[in-house]
Amino acid sequence: MLFNSWQFALFFPVVTALFFALPPRRRQYMLLAASCVFYMAFIPAYLLIILALIGIDYAAGLWIERAEGTRRRMYLLLSLVANVGMLAWFKYINFALSNAALAWGFATHTPPASWHLDIILPIGLSFHTFQSMAYTIEVYKRRSPATRDLAQYALYVLFYPQLVAGPIERPQHLIHQLTLEEPFDYDRVTAGLQLMAWGLFKKMVIADRLAVVVAQVYDAPRQFGGPALALGTVFFALQIFCDFSGYSDVAIGAAQVMGVKLMRNFDRPYSARSIAEFWQRWHISLSTWFRDYVYIPLGGNRAARSRWFTNLLITFTVSGLWHGAKWTFVAWGALNGLYLIAEIMLAPARERLVVLTGLSRVPWLRAACGVAVTFTLICIAWVFFRANTFDDATFVLRRMFTDGAGWRGLAGGHFHAALNGLRNVTKFDLVFIAGVVGLMETVHWLQRSGSVRTRIARQPWLVRWSLYYAVGWGILALGPQAPQQFIYFQF
């Protein structure tokens, strides 16, 4: 069930009304049933996969807590193998088979065979397996107790607002909140609904409009010149942020209505002044998951510099593979790892350059340069993330930086020639996109000095409700007629 669908527009108020109508001890079971219905709206049979993993991890948590030594590690391994094995089968088996076929063809000097299984990836599998693994790892490290309540643990995994695309929660932060004893609170419910509306606005009015241009450019990149490819790449950077942060806003807002506080998943990432800062602001729940369960166990930065850099590269490469079973995702992850390594190595030279150019005396200009460089590097990496093939990605990058004629034409005011090939994209469309993106960035700028929602709450009722109607009208009138799937559902 998509957040931006009419089904959810009916599901959410009904479930919320039942939630507050029931006594606290009954809410958990109703919400668990509702979460199952929510997930079954995609492919009903795949609920059995989640239920099987829930049973394994629930039992493993209890066994881990009671056991010591080797048996304790064995129970943890059982849980991890079950989750990683399920993820590997559904998400990576065809990737492994295709590469094995290529290797076989190379070794035998024959055309590569077509080895492929017809498997549909369960929606949100990567997210709920990571949340399940976080539970057993935290119990193993004695940072969280094992829960004895099977329904409560099942709801920890199945909690519908963040089931499909996160945020990926830790058990010590979420499970105790699932007693669901919070009474109805007007201010809290209103704040949650405001956040949901803002998330839908970012998804339906901004991301889905950007997607039209991005799809044209990346589905047939060889039909476009450098300016159009650059525009499509910048639009994708904005699209994926609005799409995914929009989902997170709806998830966090829906949970907030019921008194459950989910972790913040995005913190104005494109205002980052360095690659390291970007990854502290982007998809925070996943970045911290890889930090705590991959990077630190590898040794983190508590090792020689060569080992430290290796740990960074491994972590980011694995993160890329988590996003998808394609070499383009692996390249995207590895490139971000190399960015971070280069940033660390070049830090002294960067500081000397800042002093020599006088940027140290103009803080705002130094910050602007940092943001511009970071955004450019991130956009280059996004090319690999969005491109359909590795060849397409390398073509896009090469064409963007070598199409002198196209860039000269754009500089000379030849708008249509420079963006030749884009269908049904007018200057008005670009002005509209610039306007709504500018609105979003204005909100982000205002957030630096406090919550925008708190400021709205202080306004007279006429101002507040005018804003609510404007956002609601924008979602209904300016969004797509048919609901578009969220980008991260494919992961």
For each residue, the residues with C-beta under 8 A, 3 or more apart:
1: 5 7 8 11 38 39 41 42
2: 5 7 8 483 485 486
3: 8 199 200 203 247 250 251 486
4: 8 200 203 204 479 483 484 486
5: 1 2 8 9 483
6: 9 10 483
7: 1 2 10 11 41
8: 1 2 3 4 5 11 12
9: 5 6 12 13
10: 6 7 13 14
11: 1 7 8 14 15 34 37 38
12: 8 9 15 16 254
13: 9 10 16 17
14: 10 11 17 18
15: 11 12 18 19 30 31 34 160
16: 12 13 19 20 257 258
17: 13 14 20 21
18: 14 15 21 22 30 34
19: 15 16 22 27 30 31 180 258
20: 16 17 184
21: 17 18
22: 18 19 26 27 30
23: 26 27
24: 27 179 180 181
25: 28
26: 22 23 29 30
27: 19 22 23 24 30 31 180
28: 25 31 32 151 152 155 178 179 180
29: 26 32 33 151
30: 15 18 19 22 26 27 33 34
31: 15 19 27 28 34 35 155 159 160 180 258
32: 28 29 35 36 151 154 155 158
33: 29 30 36 37
34: 11 15 18 30 31 37 38 160
35: 31 32 38 39 155 158 159 160 163
36: 32 33 39 40 47 158
37: 11 33 34 40 41
38: 1 11 34 35 41 160 163
39: 1 35 36 42 46 47 50 123 124 158 160 163 164
40: 36 37 43 44 47
41: 1 7 37 38
42: 1 39 46 122 123
43: 40 46 120 122 123
44: 40 47
45: 48
46: 39 42 43 49 50 122 123
47: 36 39 40 44 50 51
48: 45 51 52
49: 46 52 53 86 122 125
50: 39 46 47 53 54 122 128 157 158
51: 47 48 54 55 154
52: 48 49 55 56
53: 49 50 56 57 82 83 86 128 129 132 157
54: 50 51 57 58 132 153 154 157 158
55: 51 52 58 59
56: 52 53 59 60 78 79 82
57: 53 54 60 61 79 82 83 132 135 136 153 157
58: 54 55 61 62 147 150 153 154
59: 55 56 62 63
60: 56 57 63 64 75 76 78 79 136
61: 57 58 64 65 79 135 136 139 146 147 153
62: 58 59 65 66 146 148
63: 59 60 66 67 71 75
64: 60 61 67 72 75 76 79 136 139 140 146
65: 61 62 139 145 146
66: 62 63
67: 63 64 71 72 74 75
68: 71 72
69: 72 73
70: 73 74
71: 63 67 68 74 75
72: 64 67 68 69 75 76 140
73: 69 70 76 77 140
74: 67 70 71 77 78
75: 60 63 64 67 71 72 78 79
76: 60 64 72 73 79 80 136 137 140
77: 73 74 80 81
78: 56 60 74 75 81 82
79: 56 57 60 61 64 75 76 82 83 132 133 136
80: 76 77 83 84 133 136 137
81: 77 78 84 85
82: 53 56 57 78 79 85 86
83: 53 57 79 80 86 87 129 132 133
84: 80 81 87 88 129 133
85: 81 82 88 89
86: 49 53 82 83 89 90 125 129
87: 83 84 90 91 92 125 126 129
88: 84 85 91 92 93
89: 85 86 92 93 119
90: 86 87 93 119 121 122 125
91: 87 88 95 121 125 126 325
92: 87 88 89 95 96 321 325
93: 88 89 90 96 97 117 119
94: 97 98 116 117 119 325
95: 91 92 98 99 325 326
96: 92 93 99 100
97: 93 94 100 101 115 116 117
98: 94 95 101 102 115 116
99: 95 96 102 103
100: 96 97 103 104 115
101: 97 98 104 105 112 113 114 115
102: 98 99 105 106 112
103: 99 100 106 107
104: 100 101 107 108 110 112 113
105: 101 102 108 109 110 111 112 113
106: 102 103 109 112
107: 103 104
108: 104 105
109: 105 106
110: 104 105 113
111: 105
112: 101 102 104 105 106
113: 101 104 105 110
114: 101
115: 97 98 100 101
116: 94 97 98
117: 93 94 97
118:
119: 89 90 93 94
120: 43
121: 90 91 125 490
122: 42 43 46 49 50 90 125
123: 39 42 43 46 164 489
124: 39 127 128 163 164 165 489
125: 49 86 87 90 91 121 122 128 129
126: 87 91 129 130 322 491
127: 124 130 131 162 163 164 165 166 168 491
128: 50 53 124 125 131 132 157 158 163
129: 53 83 84 86 87 125 126 132 133
130: 126 127 133 134 168 286 289
131: 127 128 134 135 156 157 166 168 169
132: 53 54 57 79 83 128 129 135 136 157
133: 79 80 83 84 129 130 136 137 293
134: 130 131 137 138 168 169 170 171 289 293
135: 57 61 131 132 138 139 144 153 156 171
136: 57 60 61 64 76 79 80 132 133 139 140
137: 76 80 133 134 140 141 293
138: 134 135 141 143 144 170 171 172
139: 61 64 65 135 136 142 143 144 145 146 171
140: 64 72 73 76 136 137
141: 137 138
142: 139
143: 138 139 172
144: 135 138 139 170 171 172 175
145: 65 139
146: 61 62 64 65 139
147: 58 61 152 153 156 171 175
148: 62
149: 152 153
150: 58 153 154
151: 28 29 32 154 155
152: 28 147 149 155 156 175 178 179
153: 54 57 58 61 135 147 149 150 156 157 175
154: 32 51 54 58 150 151 157 158
155: 28 31 32 35 151 152 158 159 178
156: 131 135 147 152 153 159 169 171 174 175 178
157: 50 53 54 57 128 131 132 153 154 163
158: 32 35 36 39 50 54 128 154 155 163
159: 31 35 155 156 162 163 174 178 255 260
160: 15 31 34 35 38 39 163 254
161: 250 251 252 254 255 260 262
162: 127 159 165 166 167 168 169 251 255 262
163: 35 38 39 124 127 128 157 158 159 160
164: 39 123 124 127 486 489
165: 124 127 162 244 247 248 251 486 488 489 491
166: 127 131 162 169 248 251 265 283 285 286 488
167: 162 248 251 252 262 263 264 265 284 285
168: 127 130 131 134 162 285 286 289
169: 131 134 156 162 166 173 174 262 263 285
170: 134 138 144 173 174
171: 134 135 138 139 144 147 156 174 175
172: 138 143 144 175 176
173: 169 170 177 263
174: 156 159 169 170 171 177 178 260 262
175: 144 147 152 153 156 171 172 178
176: 172 179
177: 173 174 180 259 260 261
178: 28 152 155 156 159 174 175 260
179: 24 28 152 176
180: 19 24 27 28 31 177 258 259 260
181: 24 259
182: 185 188 258 259 260
183: 259
184: 20 189
185: 182 188 189 259
186: 189 190
187: 190 191 457
188: 182 185 191 192 256 257 259
189: 184 185 186 192 193 256 257
190: 186 187 193 194 457
191: 187 188 194 195 253 256 453 457
192: 188 189 195 196 252 253 254 255 256 257
193: 189 190 196 197 253 257
194: 190 191 197 198 253 453 456 468
195: 191 192 198 199 249 250 252 253 256 453
196: 192 193 199 200 249 250 253 254 257
197: 193 194 200 201 253 468 471 472 475
198: 194 195 201 202 246 249 253 443 471
199: 3 195 196 202 203 245 246 247 248 249 250 251 253
200: 3 4 196 197 203 204 246 250 475 479
201: 197 198 204 205 206 246 471 474 475
202: 198 199 205 206 207 242 243 245 246 249 440
203: 3 4 199 200 206 207 208 242 243 246 247 250 486
204: 4 200 201 207 208 246 475 478 479 480 484
205: 201 202 208 209 436 474 475 478 479
206: 201 202 203 209 210 238 239 242 246 433 436 437 440
207: 202 203 204 210 211 238 239 240 242 243 246
208: 203 204 205 211 212 479 480 484
209: 205 206 212 429 432 433 436 478
210: 206 207 213 214 235 236 238 239 242 433
211: 207 208 214 215 239 243 484
212: 208 209 215 216 424 425
213: 210 216 217 231 232 235 422 425
214: 210 211 217 218 232 235 236 239 386
215: 211 212 218 219
216: 212 213 219 220 232 421 422 423 425
217: 213 214 220 221 224 228 229 231 232 233 235 422
218: 214 215 221 232 236 386 387 388 392 396
219: 215 216 388
220: 216 217 223 224 421
221: 217 218 224 229 387 392 395 396 399
222: 395
223: 220 421
224: 217 220 221 228 229 232 399 419 420 421 422
225: 228 229 399 403 405 406 418 420 421
226: 229 230 399 400 401 402 403 406 407
227: 230 231 403 406 407 409 410 418 419
228: 217 224 225 231 232 406 418 419 420 421 422
229: 217 221 224 225 226 232 233 396 399 400 403
230: 226 227 233 234 400
231: 213 217 227 228 234 235 419
232: 213 214 216 217 218 224 228 229 235 236
233: 217 229 230 236 237 379 380 382 383 386 396 400
234: 230 231 237 238 379
235: 210 213 214 217 231 232 238 239 433
236: 210 214 218 232 233 239 240 382 386
237: 233 234 240 241 270 375 378 379 382
238: 206 207 210 234 235 241 242 437
239: 206 207 210 211 214 235 236 242 243 487
240: 207 236 237 243 244 382 385 386 487
241: 237 238 244 245 266 269 270
242: 202 203 206 207 210 238 239 245 246 440
243: 202 203 207 211 239 240 246 247 486 487 488
244: 165 240 241 247 248 265 266 283 486 487 488
245: 199 202 241 242 248 249 265 266
246: 198 199 200 201 202 203 204 206 207 242 243 249 250 486
247: 3 165 199 203 243 244 250 251 486 488
248: 165 166 167 199 244 245 251 252 265 266
249: 195 196 198 199 202 245 246 252 253
250: 3 161 195 196 199 200 203 246 247 253 254
251: 3 161 162 165 166 167 199 247 248 254 255 262
252: 161 167 192 195 248 249 255 256 262 264 265
253: 191 192 193 194 195 196 197 198 199 249 250 256 257
254: 12 160 161 192 196 250 251 257 258
255: 159 161 162 192 251 252 258 260 261 262
256: 188 189 191 192 195 252 253 259 260 261 262
257: 16 188 189 192 193 196 253 254
258: 16 19 31 180 182 254 255
259: 177 180 181 182 183 185 188 256
260: 159 161 174 177 178 180 182 255 256
261: 177 255 256
262: 161 162 167 169 174 251 252 255 256 265
263: 167 169 173 284 285
264: 167 252 267 284
265: 166 167 244 245 248 252 262 283 284 285
266: 241 244 245 248 269 281 282 283 284
267: 264 280 281 284
268: 271 272 281 444 447
269: 241 266 272 278 281 282
270: 237 241 278 371 375 378
271: 268 281 371 444
272: 268 269 275 277 278 280 281 282 370 371 374
273: 277 367 370 371 374
274: 277 278 343 370 374
275: 272 278 279 336 339 340 343 374 377 378
276: 279 280 340 343
277: 272 273 274 280 281 374
278: 269 270 272 274 275 281 282 374 378
279: 275 276 282 287 336 340
280: 267 272 276 277 284 287
281: 266 267 268 269 271 272 277 278 284
282: 266 269 272 278 279 287
283: 166 244 265 266 286 287
284: 167 263 264 265 266 267 280 281 287 288
285: 166 167 168 169 263 265 288 289
286: 130 166 168 283 289 290 319 322
287: 279 280 282 283 284 290 291
288: 284 285 291 292
289: 130 134 168 285 286 292 293
290: 286 287 293 294 295 315 318 319
291: 287 288 294 295 296 315
292: 288 289 295 296
293: 133 134 137 289 290 296 297
294: 290 291 297 298 314 315 318
295: 290 291 292 298 300 311 312 315
296: 291 292 293 299 300
297: 293 294
298: 294 295 311 314 315
299: 296 302 303 307 308 311
300: 295 296 303 308 311
301: 308 311
302: 299
303: 299 300 307 308 311
304: 307 308
305: 308 309
306: 309 310
307: 299 303 304 310 311
308: 299 300 301 303 304 305 311 312
309: 305 306 312 313 341 344
310: 306 307 313 314
311: 295 298 299 300 301 303 307 308 314 315
312: 295 308 309 315 316 337 340 341
313: 309 310 316 317 334 337 338 341
314: 294 298 310 311 317 318 337
315: 290 291 294 295 298 311 312 318 319 337
316: 312 313 319 320 333 334 336 337 340
317: 313 314 320 321 330 333 334 337
318: 290 294 314 315 321 322 333
319: 286 290 315 316 322 323 333 336
320: 316 317 323 329 330 331 332 333 334 336
321: 92 317 318 324 325 329 330 333
322: 126 286 318 319 491
323: 319 320 329 332 333 385 491
324: 321 328 329 490 491
325: 91 92 94 95 321 329
326: 95 329 330
327: 330 331 390
328: 324 331 332 384 385 387 388 389 390 393
329: 320 321 323 324 325 326 332 333 384 385
330: 317 320 321 326 327 333 334
331: 320 327 328 334 335 384 390 393
332: 320 323 328 329 335 336 381 382 384 385
333: 316 317 318 319 320 321 323 329 330 336 337
334: 313 316 317 320 330 331 337 338
335: 331 332 338 339 380 381 384
336: 275 279 316 319 320 332 333 339 340 381
337: 312 313 314 315 316 317 333 334 340 341
338: 313 334 335 341 342
339: 275 335 336 342 343 377 381
340: 275 276 279 312 316 336 337 343 344
341: 309 312 313 337 338 344 345
342: 338 339 345 346
343: 274 275 276 339 340 346 347
344: 309 340 341 347
345: 341 342
346: 342 343 349 350
347: 343 344 350 351
348: 351 352
349: 346 352 353
350: 346 347 353 354
351: 347 348 354 355
352: 348 349 355 356
353: 349 350 356 357
354: 350 351 357 359 360 366
355: 351 352 358 359 360
356: 352 353
357: 353 354
358: 355 361 362
359: 354 355 362 365 366 369
360: 354 355 366
361: 358
362: 358 359 365 366
363: 366 367
364: 367 368
365: 359 362 368 369
366: 354 359 360 362 363 369 370
367: 273 363 364 370 371
368: 364 365 371 372
369: 359 365 366 372 373
370: 272 273 274 366 367 373 374
371: 270 271 272 273 367 368 374 375
372: 368 369 375 376
373: 369 370 376 377
374: 272 273 274 275 277 278 370 371 377 378
375: 237 270 371 372 378 379
376: 372 373 379 380
377: 275 339 373 374 380 381
378: 237 270 275 278 374 375 381 382
379: 233 234 237 375 376 382 383
380: 233 335 376 377 383 397
381: 332 335 336 339 377 378 384 385
382: 233 236 237 240 332 378 379 385 386
383: 233 379 380 386 387 393 396 397
384: 328 329 331 332 335 381 387 390 393
385: 240 323 328 329 332 381 382
386: 214 218 233 236 240 382 383
387: 218 221 328 383 384 390 392 393 396
388: 218 219 328 392
389: 328 392 393
390: 327 328 331 384 387 393 394
391: 394 395
392: 218 221 387 388 389 395 396
393: 328 331 383 384 387 389 390 396 397
394: 390 391 397 398
395: 221 222 391 392 398 399
396: 218 221 229 233 383 387 392 393 399 400
397: 380 383 393 394 400 401
398: 394 395 401 402
399: 221 224 225 226 229 395 396 402 403
400: 226 229 230 233 396 397 403
401: 226 397 398
402: 226 398 399
403: 225 226 227 229 399 400 406 407
404: 407 408
405: 225 408 409
406: 225 226 227 228 403 409 410 418
407: 226 227 403 404 410 411 418
408: 404 405 411 412
409: 227 405 406 412 414 417 418
410: 227 406 407 413 414 415 418 419
411: 407 408
412: 408 409
413: 410
414: 409 410 417 418
415: 410 418 419 427
416: 419 420
417: 409 414 420
418: 225 227 228 406 407 409 410 414 415
419: 224 227 228 231 410 415 416 422 425
420: 224 225 228 416 417
421: 216 220 223 224 225 228
422: 213 216 217 224 228 419 425
423: 216
424: 212 429
425: 212 213 216 419 422 429 430
426: 429 430
427: 415 430 431
428: 431 432
429: 209 424 425 426 432 433
430: 425 426 427 433 434
431: 427 428 434 435
432: 209 428 429 435 436
433: 206 209 210 235 429 430 436 437
434: 430 431 437 438
435: 431 432 438 439
436: 205 206 209 432 433 439 440
437: 206 238 433 434 440 441
438: 434 435 441 442
439: 435 436 442 443
440: 202 206 242 436 437 443 444
441: 437 438 444 445
442: 438 439 445 446
443: 198 439 440 446 447 452
444: 268 271 440 441 447 448
445: 441 442 448
446: 442 443 449 450 452 455
447: 268 443 444 450 451 452
448: 444 445
449: 446
450: 446 447 454 455
451: 447 454 455
452: 443 446 447 455 456
453: 191 194 195 456 457
454: 450 451 457 458
455: 446 450 451 452 458 459
456: 194 452 453 459 463 464 467
457: 187 190 191 453 454 464
458: 454 455
459: 455 456 463 464 467
460: 463 464
461: 464 465
462: 465 466
463: 456 459 460 466 467
464: 456 457 459 460 461 467 468
465: 461 462 468 469
466: 462 463 469 470
467: 456 459 463 464 470 471
468: 194 197 464 465 471 472
469: 465 466 472 473
470: 466 467 473 474
471: 197 198 201 467 468 474 475
472: 197 468 469 475 476
473: 469 470 476 477
474: 201 205 470 471 477 478 479
475: 197 200 201 204 205 471 472 478 479
476: 472 473 479
477: 473 474
478: 204 205 209 474 475
479: 4 200 204 205 208 474 475 476
480: 204 208 483 484
481:
482:
483: 2 4 5 6 480
484: 4 204 208 211 480
485: 2 489 490
486: 2 3 4 164 165 203 243 244 246 247 489
487: 239 240 243 244 490
488: 165 166 243 244 247 491
489: 123 124 164 165 485 486
490: 121 324 485 487
491: 126 127 165 322 323 324 488
